Amino acid sequence: MTYGLKVFQTLFDFVTSQIQERIETRQNTLEGKIVKVVGALYHGDPIAFKAIWETLQDELEGTIDSKRPHVMQTPDFDDVTKSRIGYKIREVLNGEKKTLRMEGEKILGLT
């Protein structure tokens, strides 16, 4: 609509910066970190939740609470629980929980 006007470049730069800011804001949320980790781990096969949990620990610079192994303490998101991660995966990525056997071991998988 403004193409060819003197203000075009100014408006274009503003809109571009707003889009970039929105993307960065979303990527820096817990949901954004989960999507990044699951995207990196997904290769068409179900993903073991243990792999997601361990990779998230690295990504979030978290430490597992010694008295509560289902809780990860992170500098940016405080306490993050396994159930919270599972809920976010189901909510954001429409993941389905399945119990699978991999290498003779029963695991909770994400498909």
VEXLO-795400 format. One record per residue: residue number from 1; x, y, z negated of N, C-alpha, C in turn. Coordinates in Angstrom, 1 decimal. Layout:
BEGIN
{i = NUM nxx = X nyy = Y nzz = Z caxx = X cayy = Y cazz = Z cxx = X cyy = Y czz = Z}
...
***
This chain:
BEGIN
{i = 1 nxx = 0.8 nyy = -1.2 nzz = 0.0 caxx = 0.0 cayy = 0.0 cazz = 0.0 cxx = 0.9 cyy = 1.3 czz = 0.0}
{i = 2 nxx = 2.0 nyy = 1.2 nzz = -0.7 caxx = 2.9 cayy = 2.4 cazz = -0.8 cxx = 4.1 cyy = 2.3 czz = 0.2}
{i = 3 nxx = 4.1 nyy = 1.2 nzz = 1.0 caxx = 5.2 cayy = 1.0 cazz = 1.9 cxx = 5.3 cyy = 2.2 czz = 2.8}
{i = 4 nxx = 6.5 nyy = 2.8 nzz = 2.9 caxx = 6.7 cayy = 3.9 cazz = 3.8 cxx = 6.7 cyy = 5.3 czz = 3.1}
{i = 5 nxx = 6.1 nyy = 5.2 nzz = 1.8 caxx = 6.1 cayy = 6.5 cazz = 1.0 cxx = 7.4 cyy = 6.6 czz = 0.3}
{i = 6 nxx = 7.7 nyy = 7.9 nzz = -0.1 caxx = 9.0 cayy = 8.2 cazz = -0.8 cxx = 9.1 cyy = 7.4 czz = -2.1}
{i = 7 nxx = 7.9 nyy = 7.1 nzz = -2.8 caxx = 8.0 cayy = 6.5 cazz = -4.1 cxx = 8.0 cyy = 5.0 czz = -4.0}
{i = 8 nxx = 8.0 nyy = 4.4 nzz = -2.8 caxx = 8.0 cayy = 3.0 cazz = -2.6 cxx = 9.1 cyy = 2.3 czz = -3.4}
{i = 9 nxx = 10.4 nyy = 2.7 nzz = -3.2 caxx = 11.5 cayy = 2.0 cazz = -3.8 cxx = 11.4 cyy = 2.1 czz = -5.3}
{i = 10 nxx = 11.0 nyy = 3.2 nzz = -5.8 caxx = 10.9 cayy = 3.4 cazz = -7.3 cxx = 9.9 cyy = 2.5 czz = -7.8}
{i = 11 nxx = 8.7 nyy = 2.4 nzz = -7.2 caxx = 7.7 cayy = 1.4 cazz = -7.7 cxx = 8.1 cyy = 0.0 czz = -7.5}
{i = 12 nxx = 8.7 nyy = -0.3 nzz = -6.4 caxx = 9.2 cayy = -1.7 cazz = -6.1 cxx = 10.2 cyy = -2.1 czz = -7.2}
{i = 13 nxx = 11.2 nyy = -1.2 nzz = -7.6 caxx = 12.2 cayy = -1.5 cazz = -8.6 cxx = 11.5 cyy = -1.7 czz = -9.9}
{i = 14 nxx = 10.5 nyy = -0.9 nzz = -10.2 caxx = 9.8 cayy = -1.0 cazz = -11.5 cxx = 9.0 cyy = -2.4 czz = -11.6}
{i = 15 nxx = 8.3 nyy = -2.7 nzz = -10.6 caxx = 7.6 cayy = -4.0 cazz = -10.6 cxx = 8.5 cyy = -5.2 czz = -10.7}
{i = 16 nxx = 9.6 nyy = -5.1 nzz = -10.0 caxx = 10.6 cayy = -6.2 cazz = -10.0 cxx = 11.2 cyy = -6.3 czz = -11.4}
{i = 17 nxx = 11.5 nyy = -5.2 nzz = -12.1 caxx = 12.0 cayy = -5.3 cazz = -13.4 cxx = 11.0 cyy = -5.8 czz = -14.4}
{i = 18 nxx = 9.7 nyy = -5.5 nzz = -14.2 caxx = 8.7 cayy = -6.0 cazz = -15.1 cxx = 8.5 cyy = -7.5 czz = -14.9}
{i = 19 nxx = 8.6 nyy = -8.0 nzz = -13.7 caxx = 8.5 cayy = -9.4 cazz = -13.4 cxx = 9.6 cyy = -10.2 czz = -14.1}
{i = 20 nxx = 10.9 nyy = -9.6 nzz = -13.9 caxx = 12.0 cayy = -10.3 cazz = -14.5 cxx = 12.0 cyy = -10.3 czz = -16.0}
{i = 21 nxx = 11.5 nyy = -9.2 nzz = -16.6 caxx = 11.3 cayy = -9.1 cazz = -18.1 cxx = 10.3 cyy = -10.2 czz = -18.6}
{i = 22 nxx = 9.2 nyy = -10.3 nzz = -17.9 caxx = 8.2 cayy = -11.3 cazz = -18.3 cxx = 8.8 cyy = -12.7 czz = -18.2}
{i = 23 nxx = 9.5 nyy = -13.0 nzz = -17.1 caxx = 10.1 cayy = -14.4 cazz = -17.0 cxx = 11.1 cyy = -14.6 czz = -18.1}
{i = 24 nxx = 11.9 nyy = -13.7 nzz = -18.4 caxx = 12.9 cayy = -13.9 cazz = -19.5 cxx = 12.2 cyy = -14.0 czz = -20.8}
{i = 25 nxx = 11.1 nyy = -13.3 nzz = -21.1 caxx = 10.4 cayy = -13.4 cazz = -22.3 cxx = 9.8 cyy = -14.8 czz = -22.5}
{i = 26 nxx = 9.2 nyy = -15.3 nzz = -21.4 caxx = 8.6 cayy = -16.7 cazz = -21.5 cxx = 9.7 cyy = -17.8 czz = -21.6}
{i = 27 nxx = 10.8 nyy = -17.6 nzz = -21.0 caxx = 11.9 cayy = -18.6 cazz = -21.1 cxx = 12.5 cyy = -18.6 czz = -22.5}
{i = 28 nxx = 12.4 nyy = -17.6 nzz = -23.2 caxx = 13.0 cayy = -17.5 cazz = -24.6 cxx = 12.0 cyy = -17.9 czz = -25.7}
{i = 29 nxx = 10.8 nyy = -18.4 nzz = -25.3 caxx = 9.9 cayy = -19.0 cazz = -26.3 cxx = 10.2 cyy = -20.4 czz = -26.5}
{i = 30 nxx = 9.6 nyy = -21.0 nzz = -27.6 caxx = 9.8 cayy = -22.4 cazz = -27.8 cxx = 9.2 cyy = -23.2 czz = -26.7}
{i = 31 nxx = 8.1 nyy = -22.8 nzz = -26.1 caxx = 7.5 cayy = -23.5 cazz = -25.0 cxx = 8.5 cyy = -23.5 czz = -23.8}
{i = 32 nxx = 9.1 nyy = -22.3 nzz = -23.6 caxx = 10.1 cayy = -22.2 cazz = -22.5 cxx = 11.3 cyy = -23.1 czz = -22.6}
{i = 33 nxx = 11.7 nyy = -23.2 nzz = -23.9 caxx = 12.9 cayy = -24.1 cazz = -24.1 cxx = 12.5 cyy = -25.6 czz = -23.9}
{i = 34 nxx = 11.2 nyy = -25.9 nzz = -24.3 caxx = 10.8 cayy = -27.3 cazz = -24.1 cxx = 10.7 cyy = -27.6 czz = -22.6}
{i = 35 nxx = 10.1 nyy = -26.7 nzz = -21.9 caxx = 10.0 cayy = -26.9 cazz = -20.4 cxx = 11.3 cyy = -27.1 czz = -19.8}
{i = 36 nxx = 12.3 nyy = -26.3 nzz = -20.2 caxx = 13.7 cayy = -26.4 cazz = -19.7 cxx = 14.3 cyy = -27.8 czz = -19.9}
{i = 37 nxx = 14.1 nyy = -28.2 nzz = -21.2 caxx = 14.7 cayy = -29.5 cazz = -21.6 cxx = 14.0 cyy = -30.7 czz = -20.9}
{i = 38 nxx = 12.7 nyy = -30.7 nzz = -20.9 caxx = 11.9 cayy = -31.8 cazz = -20.2 cxx = 12.2 cyy = -31.8 czz = -18.7}
{i = 39 nxx = 12.3 nyy = -30.6 nzz = -18.1 caxx = 12.7 cayy = -30.5 cazz = -16.7 cxx = 14.0 cyy = -31.1 czz = -16.4}
{i = 40 nxx = 15.0 nyy = -30.8 nzz = -17.3 caxx = 16.3 cayy = -31.4 cazz = -17.1 cxx = 16.4 cyy = -32.9 czz = -17.2}
{i = 41 nxx = 15.5 nyy = -33.4 nzz = -18.1 caxx = 15.6 cayy = -34.9 cazz = -18.4 cxx = 14.7 cyy = -35.7 czz = -17.5}
{i = 42 nxx = 13.7 nyy = -35.1 nzz = -16.9 caxx = 12.7 cayy = -35.8 cazz = -16.1 cxx = 13.3 cyy = -36.1 czz = -14.7}
{i = 43 nxx = 13.3 nyy = -37.5 nzz = -14.4 caxx = 13.8 cayy = -37.9 cazz = -13.1 cxx = 12.8 cyy = -38.9 czz = -12.5}
{i = 44 nxx = 11.5 nyy = -38.8 nzz = -12.8 caxx = 10.5 cayy = -39.6 cazz = -12.3 cxx = 10.1 cyy = -40.8 czz = -13.2}
{i = 45 nxx = 10.9 nyy = -41.1 nzz = -14.2 caxx = 10.6 cayy = -42.1 cazz = -15.2 cxx = 10.2 cyy = -41.5 czz = -16.5}
{i = 46 nxx = 9.5 nyy = -42.3 nzz = -17.3 caxx = 9.1 cayy = -41.8 cazz = -18.6 cxx = 10.3 cyy = -41.4 czz = -19.4}
{i = 47 nxx = 10.2 nyy = -40.4 nzz = -20.3 caxx = 11.3 cayy = -39.8 cazz = -21.1 cxx = 11.0 cyy = -40.2 czz = -22.5}
{i = 48 nxx = 12.1 nyy = -40.8 nzz = -23.1 caxx = 12.0 cayy = -41.1 cazz = -24.5 cxx = 11.9 cyy = -39.8 czz = -25.4}
{i = 49 nxx = 11.0 nyy = -39.8 nzz = -26.3 caxx = 10.9 cayy = -38.6 cazz = -27.1 cxx = 12.2 cyy = -38.3 czz = -27.9}
{i = 50 nxx = 12.9 nyy = -39.3 nzz = -28.3 caxx = 14.2 cayy = -39.2 cazz = -28.9 cxx = 15.2 cyy = -38.4 czz = -28.1}
{i = 51 nxx = 15.2 nyy = -38.6 nzz = -26.8 caxx = 16.0 cayy = -37.8 cazz = -25.9 cxx = 15.6 cyy = -36.4 czz = -25.9}
{i = 52 nxx = 14.3 nyy = -36.1 nzz = -25.8 caxx = 13.9 cayy = -34.7 cazz = -25.8 cxx = 14.3 cyy = -34.1 czz = -27.2}
{i = 53 nxx = 14.0 nyy = -34.7 nzz = -28.3 caxx = 14.4 cayy = -34.2 cazz = -29.6 cxx = 15.8 cyy = -33.9 czz = -29.7}
{i = 54 nxx = 16.7 nyy = -34.8 nzz = -29.3 caxx = 18.1 cayy = -34.6 cazz = -29.4 cxx = 18.6 cyy = -33.4 czz = -28.5}
{i = 55 nxx = 18.1 nyy = -33.4 nzz = -27.3 caxx = 18.5 cayy = -32.3 cazz = -26.3 cxx = 18.0 cyy = -31.0 czz = -26.8}
{i = 56 nxx = 16.8 nyy = -30.9 nzz = -27.4 caxx = 16.3 cayy = -29.7 cazz = -28.0 cxx = 17.1 cyy = -29.2 czz = -29.1}
{i = 57 nxx = 17.6 nyy = -30.2 nzz = -29.9 caxx = 18.5 cayy = -29.8 cazz = -31.0 cxx = 19.7 cyy = -29.1 czz = -30.5}
{i = 58 nxx = 20.3 nyy = -29.5 nzz = -29.4 caxx = 21.4 cayy = -28.8 cazz = -28.8 cxx = 21.0 cyy = -27.4 czz = -28.2}
{i = 59 nxx = 19.9 nyy = -27.4 nzz = -27.5 caxx = 19.4 cayy = -26.2 cazz = -26.9 cxx = 19.0 cyy = -25.1 czz = -27.9}
{i = 60 nxx = 18.4 nyy = -25.5 nzz = -29.0 caxx = 18.0 cayy = -24.6 cazz = -30.0 cxx = 19.0 cyy = -24.3 czz = -31.1}
{i = 61 nxx = 20.2 nyy = -25.0 nzz = -31.0 caxx = 21.2 cayy = -24.9 cazz = -32.0 cxx = 20.6 cyy = -25.2 czz = -33.4}
{i = 62 nxx = 19.8 nyy = -26.3 nzz = -33.4 caxx = 19.1 cayy = -26.7 cazz = -34.6 cxx = 19.9 cyy = -27.7 czz = -35.4}
{i = 63 nxx = 19.5 nyy = -27.8 nzz = -36.7 caxx = 20.1 cayy = -28.9 cazz = -37.5 cxx = 18.9 cyy = -29.6 czz = -38.1}
{i = 64 nxx = 19.0 nyy = -30.9 nzz = -38.2 caxx = 18.0 cayy = -31.8 cazz = -38.7 cxx = 18.1 cyy = -31.7 czz = -40.3}
{i = 65 nxx = 16.9 nyy = -31.5 nzz = -40.9 caxx = 16.8 cayy = -31.5 cazz = -42.3 cxx = 17.1 cyy = -32.8 czz = -42.9}
{i = 66 nxx = 18.1 nyy = -32.9 nzz = -43.8 caxx = 18.5 cayy = -34.2 cazz = -44.3 cxx = 17.4 cyy = -34.9 czz = -45.1}
{i = 67 nxx = 16.5 nyy = -34.2 nzz = -45.7 caxx = 15.4 cayy = -34.8 cazz = -46.5 cxx = 14.2 cyy = -35.0 czz = -45.7}
{i = 68 nxx = 14.0 nyy = -34.3 nzz = -44.6 caxx = 12.9 cayy = -34.4 cazz = -43.7 cxx = 13.4 cyy = -34.6 czz = -42.3}
{i = 69 nxx = 13.6 nyy = -35.8 nzz = -41.9 caxx = 14.2 cayy = -36.1 cazz = -40.5 cxx = 13.3 cyy = -35.7 czz = -39.4}
{i = 70 nxx = 12.1 nyy = -35.4 nzz = -39.6 caxx = 11.1 cayy = -34.9 cazz = -38.6 cxx = 11.1 cyy = -33.4 czz = -38.4}
{i = 71 nxx = 12.0 nyy = -32.7 nzz = -39.2 caxx = 12.1 cayy = -31.3 cazz = -39.1 cxx = 13.4 cyy = -30.8 czz = -38.7}
{i = 72 nxx = 13.5 nyy = -29.9 nzz = -37.7 caxx = 14.7 cayy = -29.3 cazz = -37.2 cxx = 14.6 cyy = -27.8 czz = -37.6}
{i = 73 nxx = 15.7 nyy = -27.3 nzz = -38.3 caxx = 15.8 cayy = -25.9 cazz = -38.6 cxx = 16.6 cyy = -25.2 czz = -37.5}
{i = 74 nxx = 16.0 nyy = -24.1 nzz = -37.0 caxx = 16.6 cayy = -23.4 cazz = -35.9 cxx = 16.7 cyy = -21.9 czz = -36.3}
{i = 75 nxx = 17.7 nyy = -21.3 nzz = -35.7 caxx = 17.9 cayy = -19.8 cazz = -36.0 cxx = 16.7 cyy = -19.0 czz = -35.4}
{i = 76 nxx = 16.2 nyy = -19.3 nzz = -34.3 caxx = 15.2 cayy = -18.5 cazz = -33.6 cxx = 13.8 cyy = -18.8 czz = -34.0}
{i = 77 nxx = 13.5 nyy = -20.1 nzz = -34.2 caxx = 12.1 cayy = -20.6 cazz = -34.4 cxx = 11.8 cyy = -21.2 czz = -35.8}
{i = 78 nxx = 12.7 nyy = -21.0 nzz = -36.7 caxx = 12.6 cayy = -21.5 cazz = -38.1 cxx = 12.5 cyy = -23.0 czz = -38.1}
{i = 79 nxx = 11.5 nyy = -23.6 nzz = -38.8 caxx = 11.4 cayy = -25.0 cazz = -38.8 cxx = 10.5 cyy = -25.5 czz = -37.6}
{i = 80 nxx = 11.1 nyy = -26.5 nzz = -36.9 caxx = 10.3 cayy = -27.0 cazz = -35.7 cxx = 10.2 cyy = -28.5 czz = -36.0}
{i = 81 nxx = 8.9 nyy = -29.0 nzz = -36.0 caxx = 8.7 cayy = -30.4 cazz = -36.3 cxx = 8.5 cyy = -31.2 czz = -35.0}
{i = 82 nxx = 8.6 nyy = -32.5 nzz = -35.2 caxx = 8.4 cayy = -33.4 cazz = -34.0 cxx = 7.0 cyy = -33.3 czz = -33.6}
{i = 83 nxx = 6.0 nyy = -33.2 nzz = -34.5 caxx = 4.6 cayy = -33.1 cazz = -34.1 cxx = 4.4 cyy = -31.9 czz = -33.3}
{i = 84 nxx = 5.0 nyy = -30.8 nzz = -33.7 caxx = 4.8 cayy = -29.5 cazz = -33.0 cxx = 5.4 cyy = -29.6 czz = -31.6}
{i = 85 nxx = 6.5 nyy = -30.3 nzz = -31.4 caxx = 7.1 cayy = -30.5 cazz = -30.1 cxx = 6.2 cyy = -31.3 czz = -29.3}
{i = 86 nxx = 5.7 nyy = -32.4 nzz = -29.8 caxx = 4.7 cayy = -33.3 cazz = -29.1 cxx = 3.5 cyy = -32.6 czz = -28.7}
{i = 87 nxx = 2.9 nyy = -31.8 nzz = -29.6 caxx = 1.7 cayy = -31.0 cazz = -29.3 cxx = 2.0 cyy = -30.0 czz = -28.1}
{i = 88 nxx = 3.1 nyy = -29.3 nzz = -28.2 caxx = 3.5 cayy = -28.4 cazz = -27.1 cxx = 3.7 cyy = -29.1 czz = -25.8}
{i = 89 nxx = 4.3 nyy = -30.3 nzz = -25.8 caxx = 4.5 cayy = -31.0 cazz = -24.5 cxx = 3.1 cyy = -31.4 czz = -24.0}
{i = 90 nxx = 2.2 nyy = -31.9 nzz = -24.8 caxx = 0.9 cayy = -32.2 cazz = -24.3 cxx = 0.1 cyy = -31.0 czz = -23.8}
{i = 91 nxx = 0.2 nyy = -29.9 nzz = -24.6 caxx = -0.5 cayy = -28.7 cazz = -24.2 cxx = 0.0 cyy = -28.0 czz = -23.0}
{i = 92 nxx = 1.3 nyy = -27.8 nzz = -22.9 caxx = 1.9 cayy = -27.0 cazz = -21.8 cxx = 2.2 cyy = -27.9 czz = -20.6}
{i = 93 nxx = 2.6 nyy = -29.1 nzz = -20.7 caxx = 3.0 cayy = -30.0 cazz = -19.6 cxx = 2.0 cyy = -31.1 czz = -19.3}
{i = 94 nxx = 0.9 nyy = -31.1 nzz = -20.0 caxx = -0.1 cayy = -32.2 cazz = -19.9 cxx = 0.6 cyy = -33.6 czz = -20.0}
{i = 95 nxx = 1.5 nyy = -33.7 nzz = -20.9 caxx = 2.2 cayy = -35.0 cazz = -21.1 cxx = 1.3 cyy = -36.0 czz = -21.8}
{i = 96 nxx = 1.5 nyy = -37.3 nzz = -21.5 caxx = 0.8 cayy = -38.3 cazz = -22.2 cxx = 1.7 cyy = -39.2 czz = -23.0}
{i = 97 nxx = 1.2 nyy = -39.5 nzz = -24.2 caxx = 2.0 cayy = -40.3 cazz = -25.1 cxx = 1.8 cyy = -41.8 czz = -24.8}
{i = 98 nxx = 2.9 nyy = -42.5 nzz = -24.6 caxx = 2.8 cayy = -43.9 cazz = -24.4 cxx = 3.9 cyy = -44.6 czz = -25.2}
{i = 99 nxx = 3.5 nyy = -45.8 nzz = -25.7 caxx = 4.5 cayy = -46.6 cazz = -26.4 cxx = 5.1 cyy = -47.6 czz = -25.3}
{i = 100 nxx = 6.4 nyy = -47.6 nzz = -25.2 caxx = 7.1 cayy = -48.3 cazz = -24.2 cxx = 8.2 cyy = -49.2 czz = -24.8}
{i = 101 nxx = 8.7 nyy = -50.1 nzz = -24.0 caxx = 9.8 cayy = -50.9 cazz = -24.4 cxx = 10.9 cyy = -50.6 czz = -23.4}
{i = 102 nxx = 12.0 nyy = -50.1 nzz = -24.0 caxx = 13.2 cayy = -49.8 cazz = -23.1 cxx = 14.4 cyy = -50.6 czz = -23.8}
{i = 103 nxx = 15.0 nyy = -51.4 nzz = -23.0 caxx = 16.2 cayy = -52.2 cazz = -23.4 cxx = 15.8 cyy = -52.9 czz = -24.7}
{i = 104 nxx = 14.6 nyy = -53.5 nzz = -24.7 caxx = 14.2 cayy = -54.4 cazz = -25.9 cxx = 13.8 cyy = -53.6 czz = -27.1}
{i = 105 nxx = 13.8 nyy = -52.3 nzz = -27.0 caxx = 13.5 cayy = -51.4 cazz = -28.2 cxx = 12.2 cyy = -50.7 czz = -27.9}
{i = 106 nxx = 11.3 nyy = -50.7 nzz = -28.9 caxx = 10.0 cayy = -50.1 cazz = -28.8 cxx = 10.2 cyy = -48.6 czz = -29.0}
{i = 107 nxx = 9.8 nyy = -47.7 nzz = -28.1 caxx = 10.0 cayy = -46.3 cazz = -28.2 cxx = 8.7 cyy = -45.6 czz = -27.8}
{i = 108 nxx = 8.7 nyy = -44.3 nzz = -28.3 caxx = 7.6 cayy = -43.4 cazz = -27.9 cxx = 8.1 cyy = -42.7 czz = -26.6}
{i = 109 nxx = 7.3 nyy = -42.8 nzz = -25.5 caxx = 7.7 cayy = -42.2 cazz = -24.3 cxx = 6.8 cyy = -41.1 czz = -23.9}
{i = 110 nxx = 7.2 nyy = -40.3 nzz = -22.9 caxx = 6.4 cayy = -39.2 cazz = -22.4 cxx = 6.3 cyy = -39.4 czz = -20.9}
{i = 111 nxx = 5.1 nyy = -39.5 nzz = -20.4 caxx = 4.9 cayy = -39.6 cazz = -18.9 cxx = 4.2 cyy = -38.4 czz = -18.4}
***
